[in-house]
């Protein structure tokens, strides 16, 4: 199963929790009635989740199925 579900277990739990919170916001029509509050909460939540994932992922840890190759930006400029 580790080859199918890449990432840490708490990442998958976080996706489930976020989906539940977004469903609750939609059910309460928060995105219609209190749009500004919804957008601010969405932005703050996004920043928190991105920071949590990036801070807890070790360098070199596999996070995607395909290998991400580092490219040299200077080499690309010289080729043009």
N, C-alpha and C positions, 0 to 999 in steps of 0.2 A: 504493500500500500504506500510505502514511502516514495516509490517511483511515480505513483499517480498523483498523490497530494504532496507537492513540494512545499517546503516551509515548515514552520513550527506549528504545533498544535494550537497554541494560543492565537496565532494569526487566523486560523480557520474559525476559532471561537469568536474572535473579534469581528469577522465578517458576518457571522450569525447575529451577534448583538447589534451591530450597525444596521443590518437589514430590519431587525425588529424595531429599532428606534425610528428608522425612516418610515416603516409601516405605521407606527403610532402617530408620527407627525402628519402623515397623509390622512389617516383616519380622523384626526382632530382638525383637519383642514388648515393646519398651521401655515402651509405654503400659500393659502388664499387669504386667510383672516389676518395673520400677523407675518406678512412676508419678510419684513426687515429682520425680525427675530429669527425666522427660519434661515435666512441667508447667513446671518452672523453665526448661528449655531452650526450650520453646515461648513462654513469656512474654518471655524475653530476646530471642529471635529476632524476635518481633513488634515489640518496642520498637525494635530496631536497624533493621529494615526500614522501619518508619514514619518514624523519624528520617532515614534516608537519603533516602527519597523526598521528605519535606517540606523537607529542607535543600537538596536539589539542584533543586527545582522553582522556577523564577523566578515572581515575581508577575505575573499576567496571562497566563501560559502555559496553553494549552488542555490540560486533562487529562481532560475528559469530552466526549461528543458534544453534549450539550445545554448551553446557556449557563446558568451558575449566577448568578442575579440576587441581588444583595445586598438584604436587606430591612432596614427600619428597625424595630427592636423597639419603639420608643416609639410609632410610628404604629399598630402592631398593638394595643397596649394601649389607645390612644385610641379605636379602632374598636369595642372591646368595651364 
